[in-house]
Amino acid sequence: MTATADAPMAAAAAPPRTARGTTLDRAFEILCFSAATLLLTALAGLVVSLVIGGWPALSKFGFGFFISAEWDPVNEVYGAAGAVAGTVISAALALLFALPLAFGIAIFLVELCPPILRRTIGTAVELLAGIPSIVYGMWGLFVFAPWFAQHIQIPLMASAPPGSLMEKLVAGIPNGAGIFTASVILAIMILPFIAATLRELLNTIPATVRESAYGLGSTTFEVITKVSLPYIRTGAIGAVMLGLGRALGETMAVTFVIGNAHGFPTSLFAPGSTIASTIANEFTEATHELHIAALISLGLVLFVLTFAVLALARMLIGRQQTL
C-alpha cells in the first residue's frame, strides 16, 4: 500500500523530460522553416533578375517577341518562337522515343528478368544516367550523326516521291544534324532516368498484390497491364515529367547535333535550335545590351515553360489521387 502511494509522488517529483526536447524541436523547426524560406527567396530572386535583365527586349518587342521566329543580331531583331518550337518538338520526340523503352526496361527488370541478370542490367541502366551530357553530344556529333546521315537520312531522301508528304518530312541538309538527331540523343539521355524511376516504383508494389492476381488465374501480361501499371500510375506521371523536364533544359548535347539554325523547323531532318542551345552559343559573344536582354528573356521563357510542365504534372497527379 505504501509503494502504491509513493509512486504518484515519485512521478510528480521527477524533473520534466521534455524541456531539452522542446528546445531542440523548436530549433529544428526554425531551421527547416529557414531552409524553405531561403529556397522560395532564391526562386523569387531568380525570376525577378530574369525579368529585369530581359526587360529591354520584352519592352521593345512586346508580345511579338514570343510569336516571331526572326533572330537577327546584326539588325537587332529578336524573336523566341523558333527556339521555343525547337525546344518543344525535340523534347516531345525524345519523350515519344524513350517512354516505351523505359517502360519495357523497368517491367523486364522487375517482372521478367532472371535474378542472375537483374543486378547487372540495373547497374548498367544507372551508369547510363551518370554519363555527362557533353559525352553524349560528342558521340552524337562524331559517331551517330554521320552514321544516321549515310544509312537513314540519305536513303530516305532519295526514296521519297517528289512532291509527297514524305519528301517534306525528310527534307534537309544530309549531314545528320537536325531536330530528329537531337531528339534521339535526348531520348538516350532521359531513358535511364525514367527507367530507373519506374523500376523503383514497380518494386514498391507489395508482393501480395501480384500473388493475389496470379492466384486468380491472371497471366503475366494481365498482371502487368491491369495490376502493376495502374498501381504506380501516379508515380509514373512524375517519372515521365522528370524526363521531360530534363529534355527541355538540356544544353550541350543538343547544341552539338541540332544544327543551330534559327527559325521554325521545316522538317524532321532540318536543322533547328532550342532555347538552351541558343543561349549557350551566343551569350559569350553578345556585346549589345539588347542582344543580352533577348538571351535573358529566352531564359525566362524556358523557366516559365519548365514551370508549366511541372504544374501540369502536379495537376495530373492530383487528378489521379482523387480518382
WORASUL-V431346 format. One line per field, one symbol per residue. psi: psi as a letter, one per 30 degrees, with the letter a starting at -180 (. if undefined). Layout:
psi: ???
This chain:
psi: eeeeefeeeeeefklkfgeeeeeeeeeeeeeeeeeeeeeeeeeeeeeeeeeeefeeeeeefbffeffkgkjjfeghkkkfeeeeeeeeeeeeeeeeeeeeeeeeeeeeeeefkkeffeeeeeeeeeeeffkkefeeeeeeefeeeeeeeefeeeeeeefkkkgleeeeegkakigfkaeeeeeeeeeeefeeeeeeeeeeeeffkkefeeeeeefggkleeeeeefeeeeegeeeeeeeefeeeeeeegkdeeeeefffhkllkkflegklalleeeeeeefeffkfkeeeeeeeeeeeeeeeeeeeeeeeeeeeeeeeeff.
